[in-house]
Amino acid sequence: MRLRSLLLFVLGGLSLSAQEKASTKKAGGYPPVMTGAKVETYRTVGSTELKVWIIEPADQGTKPRPAIVFFFGGGWTGGTPAQFEPQARHLAARGMVAVLADYRVKSRQDAKPADCVADAKACVRWVRANAGRLGVDPTRLAVGGGSAGGHLAAAVATVPGLDPATDDKAVSCRPDALVLFNPGTVMAPFPGLDLKGFGAGLDKARFGCEPTEISPLHHVRKGLPPTIIFHGKTDTTVPYATVEKFTEVMKAAGNRCELVGFEGQGHGFFNKAKYQETLDATDAFLVSLGYLPAKK
């Protein structure tokens, strides 16, 4: 099958989708203001302080708690950490520590996708390194994201290298679970996927690294975190066929990977009509891992 539409995504995130623009506007833009959230800096790059917004459970009882880090979507070009604030508040109310992360993007820091991956790895390591202070269980750390943010979550779990030079590699950046919303998982040609029509655009200059280096599908192997993927079957930005292939290869390697497809839904659908359905499925997935208690 031809995947021409993926060009819009892989060529450095040329534009935000209409859904992502609406989500950013509704969330209050950038930088976000999240009532009650703790704000900390997890990394400084030049003059840029990259921050996290931490939403904690109201019940400060049993610790340490499982946690989830969310990375926003926006084609690596823009977006706001507040995109996943509704999901974060739900999961915090259910007992998890929710972390909404900023990272460098093209429109603000002229960043390339490789820079975004480096920031994401640094963020996950920061949460794990500070787990005691944050009241987080470092062995129950999920990572999620949508679109480009879903790519970052998948890349943190799969892609070797692209680590910041200042990172303490003794602290793992590997998530213990993945929750992905219309993620980019294929950044280079792969057997079984017809990438003709835009292969010339998949180049090192645009990504900041070789395309295969940043492509989660190309680094699937045994022992990856349990994963759930939500994806619209009529997505014209990140075609459904790409996550079908990712799921197929994940399962073939012996990993748990659930793909939940939504008929008639395009890109960035999950904070709109299907918000509650995807939230309930996320909740159930985390219950199955023992991260959340079963609902009564």
Buried (B, 14 or more C-beta within 10 A) or exposed (E): EEBEBBBBBBBBBEEBBEBBBBBBEEBEEBEBEBEEBEBBEBBEBEEBEBBBBBBBBEEEEEEBBBBBBBBBBBBBBBBBBBBBBEBBBBBBEBBBBBBBBBBBBBBBBEBBBBBBBBBBBBBBBBBBBBBEEBBBBBEBBBBBBBBBBBBBBBBBBBBEEBBBEEBEEEBBBBBBBBBBBBBBBBBBBBEEBEBEEBEEBBEEEBBBBBBBBBBBBBBBEEEBBBBBBBBBBBBBBBBBBBBBBBBBBBBEEEBBBBBBBBEEBBBBBBBEEBEEEBBEBBBEBBBBBEBBEEEE
